[in-house]
């Protein structure tokens, strides 16, 4: 099934603010070139001029048609023929229809072009084509030292008899896993621990959202039309969410919010589904990259002037999970070439994995500015002000549960094959302090 072009589904939806592009074409192109793309302002503005000209022609033809229509009654009262006026009305009606069709076609071209262009990076984002240009900002904790060769998580899980890739493959194919016993409980404990932390200490509202969403929800957060290959679609044209960011952010789609209600902070623990179409050959062993995984997501809806501070706050909330679990990690500022499509600035949290001898991503916290709000038509009304403004949206993993489970297995493994349970999780594990081999 092909996804229809956004111009046909979302007429007059500005993925980027068209008025801003008119006023700042050089700045727009600079943002795109920093993303490694060609300049687009000239092409967009040429279409914009043609679109507005066609709109003007349609409006003028409509005005002339209306004027001719008003003349008919007077001419009839005077006993004069109206054939010529009727012919003029017909001509203007045709001109109006043709011009309106041209305007609709041109606007669809503008929308299609803008729909495929990513968010513009913030000024302090490092330029670069890939992850090699990322900047490590800080590091917390020391990686553990072992008096034995640490194993990767998949070897630990299989030795425990609680992680089964073979049976999962028999059920579903590659990139799936079956967890049982203490590891299944550990996965549940992690989700509960994260939700309790974010809701009781950081003011996030827990949400249980739909896992199946429509086209406009996925488009609103920037995953369509560009990333159809990364998503799973049902036979009745719903999409399985790749992250609960999709559902949580779209809670305000199409709404005008009161400033007094901002910021809004939501969290959810859900399964997530990704096709990993671009990950051929990457992380083929273990649980690092799965088609189905659990994640606790954080989403904030803020005023524009608050989003930068909210970004720092959200990142600190995700960091606190790692701190309380006793896991060493670092915070990385992503480069323009490594950021997600909808982000204007992203911090990655990377946790130390002894089995791989490296840091791996466990959370991404992004400020999307007004980018998603423009697509979703989500706005707020400033207190005491006139008109409305787009909100700013932010999202982050708080955290990816599967990768957190991986980190615990690898960092708390013992020479005898057991795994210690971090103190913060023991209340959620019925006091269990140690995971031992099954049977």
Secondary structure, DSSP 4 states (H G I P E B T S, - for coil): -PPPPHHHHSTT--SS-HHHHHH-HHHHHHHHHHTT----HHHHHHHHHHHHHHHHHHHHHHHHHHHHHHHHHHHHHTT---HHHHHHHHHHHHHHHHHHHHHHHHHHHHHHHHHTSPPPPPTTSPP-SSGGG-EEEEEES-----SS-PPPHHHHHHHHT-EEHHHHHHHH-SS--EE-HHHHHHHHHHHHHHHHHHHHTS-PEE----SEE-HHHHHHTT-TTTTGGGSEE-TTS-EE-SSTHHHHHGGGTT-EEEGGG--EEEEEEEEEE---TT-TTSS-STTSS-SEEEEEEEEEEE-GGGHHHHHHHHHHHHHHHHHHHT--EEEEEPPTTTS-TT-SEEEEEEEEETTTTEEEEEEEEEE-TTHHHHHHT-EEE-TT-SS-EE-EEEEEEEEEHHHHHHHHHHHSB-TTS-EEPPHHHHGGGTT--EE----
